[in-house]
Amino acid sequence: MKQVISKLVATANDQRFYELSESIHKGRRFGSDVDIAAELQLCKEEWVKPECKHLIRTDGCHIICVSDAHTHIERLVFAAEKIPSGYANLGIHIDGCHTMRMYGGDSDKVYADKVYLRHLGMVNGVQIVLDTVERH
């Protein structure tokens, strides 16, 4: 099976950003496939300011953001992109499970980042492995 290397490139508040050695094209949301390229194109056309459109790649997801909720126990995964000030979550939900905020969330539905990377790899027919090599 083809391997895609994911590398932790940034952390910000409750978000971790992983850059992939190759882009992925499918995610999962509410039990259905997500066409990431189509959603990136929609994002670029309708949600992004004109002066920032050039920053959004639409050929697949190159950067993944694993994000923890601020108000309850929940972890969702989004497509992300590198911007001049760092990294940005694009709001395109590609994995993870919504939990009930009114009940404080559900810790049984929150997994380690590597589990979401592995799941996205399975959906895309590749093996996404976390690069854990420390560089000095």
Sequence and secondary structure as in RCSB ss.txt:
>XXXX:A:sequence
MKQVISKLVATANDQRFYELSESIHKGRRFGSDVDIAAELQLCKEEWVKPECKHLIRTDGCHIICVSDAHTHIER
LVFAAEKIPSGYANLGIHIDGCHTMRMYGGDSDKVYADKVYLRHLGMVNGVQIVLDTVERH
>XXXX:A:secstr
  EEEEEEEEEETTEEEEEEEEEE EEEETTEEEEHHHHHHHIIIIIS GGGGGG   SSEEEEEEEE SSSB E
EEEEEEEETTEEEEEEEEEEEE   GGGTB GGG   HHHHHHHHHHHHTSEEEE      
